[in-house]
């Protein structure tokens, strides 16, 4: 019986495939795919959802949140580093997805709050740009107020300044919010603001003036001045 040479053994080990899933799905399904991949000896599977949107993808500045065993982190980072500027290892498989869903849950809420705060200030007679500048140097500062301000004209690069086109669609935010709430329920977590946010995004997505637009279009839905 012929035995494989050291070179052949080394070559076979180098051929083990690494599956990197960059989609945002529910952790339970991801765990099922990982288990099937490993048990069938098809290779290794890790979750690596991303953050940064279309702008980050074009600029190569995406952040990847990965769920993987420690021994696969360097290998995954070498691949993901070609598309983004930061790779964050959050723990074992499904940890990347859980981190992404927690992040987007927070983003969903801060976007609604920013839309309401800007609408409130403008209707009180405050200048939109001056109000945003103040918020962004004070304790209300957040990504929706700085980079994705929902008021047209405040940030020339934000979707709001081009008719809410592009960016992160309302349907995608609603999807991620639903995934976060479902995963929370499975873990017996009850987010106090989650259902209210879900109701708002459901209504925004059903609004023909807002459907398919960037999620900052919540501002239009609540009657913000454009």
C-alpha positions in Angstrom: 0.0 0.0 0.0 1.4 3.3 -1.1 1.6 6.1 1.6 1.2 9.8 0.6 4.4 11.7 0.7 4.9 14.7 3.0 4.5 17.0 0.0 1.2 15.4 -1.0 -0.1 15.6 2.6 0.9 19.3 2.8 -0.8 20.0 -0.5 -4.0 18.3 0.6 -4.1 20.3 3.8 -3.6 23.6 2.0 -6.6 22.8 -0.2 -9.1 22.9 2.7 -11.7 25.4 1.6 -12.7 28.4 3.8 -16.3 29.6 3.3 -16.7 33.2 4.3 -20.4 34.3 4.4 -20.7 38.1 4.2 -24.5 38.2 4.2 -26.6 39.3 7.1 -28.9 36.4 8.0 -30.3 35.0 11.2 -27.6 33.4 13.5 -29.6 30.1 13.8 -29.5 29.5 10.0 -25.9 30.4 9.8 -25.1 27.9 12.6 -26.9 25.3 10.6 -24.9 25.9 7.5 -21.7 25.9 9.5 -22.5 22.6 11.1 -23.4 21.1 7.7 -20.2 22.4 6.2 -18.0 21.0 9.0 -19.7 17.7 9.4 -19.5 17.0 5.7 -15.8 17.9 5.7 -16.4 20.4 2.9 -14.3 22.9 4.6 -14.5 25.6 7.3 -17.3 28.1 7.5 -17.3 31.5 9.2 -19.7 34.4 9.3 -18.4 37.9 8.3 -21.2 40.4 7.8 -20.0 43.9 6.8 -20.8 47.5 7.6 -20.1 50.6 5.6 -22.7 50.4 2.9 -22.3 51.2 -0.8 -19.9 54.1 -0.1 -17.6 51.8 2.0 -17.7 49.1 -0.6 -16.6 51.5 -3.4 -13.8 53.0 -1.2 -12.6 49.7 0.2 -13.3 50.9 3.7 -15.7 48.3 4.9 -15.7 46.9 8.4 -16.1 43.1 8.7 -17.4 41.5 11.9 -16.4 37.9 12.0 -17.5 34.9 14.0 -14.7 32.3 13.7 -12.4 30.1 15.8 -9.1 31.9 16.6 -7.0 29.7 14.3 -9.0 31.0 11.2 -8.9 34.7 12.1 -5.6 35.5 10.3 -6.6 33.6 7.2 -10.0 35.3 7.0 -8.4 38.7 7.7 -6.0 38.3 4.8 -9.0 37.8 2.4 -11.4 40.4 3.9 -8.6 43.0 4.1 -8.7 43.2 0.3 -12.2 44.7 0.6 -12.2 46.6 3.8 -10.0 48.5 6.2 -11.0 46.7 9.5 -11.8 43.2 10.5 -13.2 42.7 14.1 -13.2 39.2 15.6 -16.1 39.0 17.9 -16.0 35.4 19.0 -17.0 31.9 17.7 -19.2 31.2 14.7 -22.4 33.4 14.6 -20.7 36.1 16.8 -20.2 38.3 13.7 -23.8 38.2 12.9 -24.9 38.9 16.4 -22.6 41.9 16.5 -23.9 43.2 13.1 -27.5 42.8 14.2 -26.9 44.6 17.5 -25.2 47.4 15.6 -28.0 47.8 13.1 -30.6 47.6 15.8 -29.0 50.7 17.3 -28.7 52.3 13.9 -32.4 51.8 13.3 -33.2 53.6 16.5 -30.7 56.5 16.2 -31.9 57.2 12.7 -35.5 57.6 13.8 -34.4 59.8 16.7 -32.3 61.9 14.4 -35.2 62.4 12.0 -37.5 63.4 14.8 -34.9 65.7 16.5 -34.1 67.5 13.2 -37.8 67.8 12.4 -38.5 69.2 15.8 -35.8 71.8 15.7 -36.6 73.0 12.2 -40.3 73.4 13.0 -39.2 75.4 16.1 -37.6 77.8 13.6 -34.0 76.6 13.9 -31.7 76.6 10.8 -31.1 73.0 9.7 -27.4 73.3 9.1 -26.7 75.1 12.3 -28.7 72.6 14.3 -26.9 69.7 12.8 -23.5 71.3 13.4 -24.5 71.8 17.1 -25.7 68.3 17.5 -22.5 66.9 15.9 -20.4 68.7 18.5 -22.7 67.8 21.4 -24.0 64.7 23.1 -26.5 63.9 20.4 -23.8 63.1 17.8 -24.3 59.8 16.0 -23.7 58.3 12.5 -27.2 59.4 11.2 -26.6 63.0 12.3 -23.0 63.2 11.0 -22.7 61.1 7.8 -26.3 60.4 6.8 -28.2 63.4 8.0 -31.9 63.0 6.9 -32.5 66.6 6.0 -31.9 67.5 2.4 -29.0 70.0 1.9 -27.4 69.5 5.4 -24.9 67.0 4.1 -24.2 67.1 0.3 -23.0 63.5 0.2 -26.0 62.0 2.1 -28.8 60.3 0.2 -31.2 62.9 1.6 -29.5 65.5 -0.7 -30.2 63.4 -3.8 -33.9 62.6 -3.2 -33.0 59.8 -0.7 -31.7 57.7 -3.6 -29.0 55.1 -2.9 -27.7 54.3 0.5 -29.3 51.6 2.8 -32.8 50.9 1.7 -35.8 50.9 4.1 -36.5 47.3 3.2 -33.0 46.3 4.2 -33.3 48.1 7.5 -36.6 46.5 8.2 -35.1 43.1 7.3 -32.2 43.5 9.8 -34.5 44.9 12.5 -36.7 41.8 12.1 -33.6 39.5 12.3 -32.4 41.3 15.4 -35.8 41.0 17.1 -36.2 37.3 16.2 -32.7 36.5 17.5 -33.5 38.4 20.7 -36.7 36.5 21.2 -34.8 33.2 20.8 -32.4 34.4 23.6 -35.4 35.5 25.7 -34.4 39.2 25.4 -37.1 41.8 25.2 -35.9 45.0 23.6 -38.1 47.8 24.8 -37.9 50.1 21.7 -37.7 47.4 19.0 -41.3 46.8 18.2 -42.0 50.6 18.0 -39.1 51.0 15.5 -40.3 48.0 13.5 -43.8 49.6 13.3 -42.3 52.8 12.0 -40.1 51.2 9.4 -43.0 49.0 8.2 -45.1 52.2 7.7 -42.2 53.9 5.9 -41.7 51.0 3.6 -45.5 51.0 2.8 -45.4 54.8 2.1 -45.2 55.2 -1.7 -43.3 58.4 -1.3 -40.6 56.5 0.7 -40.6 52.9 -0.6 -37.2 51.8 -1.9 -35.5 54.9 -0.6 -32.6 55.2 1.9 -33.8 54.6 5.4 -33.2 58.2 6.3 -36.4 58.9 4.4 -38.1 58.3 7.8 -37.8 62.1 7.9 -40.0 62.5 4.9 -42.5 60.0 6.3 -43.0 62.0 9.5 -43.6 65.2 7.6 -40.2 66.8 7.7 -39.7 70.0 5.7 -37.7 69.4 2.5 
